[in-house]
């Protein structure tokens, strides 16, 4: 059967394939981030949120933590 690491790699690849066909317009919000899991001798979980605001069409201003 599949081990945990293989399942996580496949899940990460599927989630990273963002195919979006939309026009991003002024006053829209962008919300996203990243997640990582390291399970060696000590388990480490990291979550980094990010956000942005479109001041003009196709140009976002924002940041992440």
C-alpha angles and dihedrals in degrees: 000000000000122000124226095257093055091050092050092049092051091046091050092050093049093048092048093056098091111175107181126168104185137118112244109216139188116290095023121132126229117206125179144112145168138272129200135182124194115185107179119121089321121034114232125188121190128187120182116184122201135189138180140181125216108230091176132009113297095358119102127190116199148101148220138237 
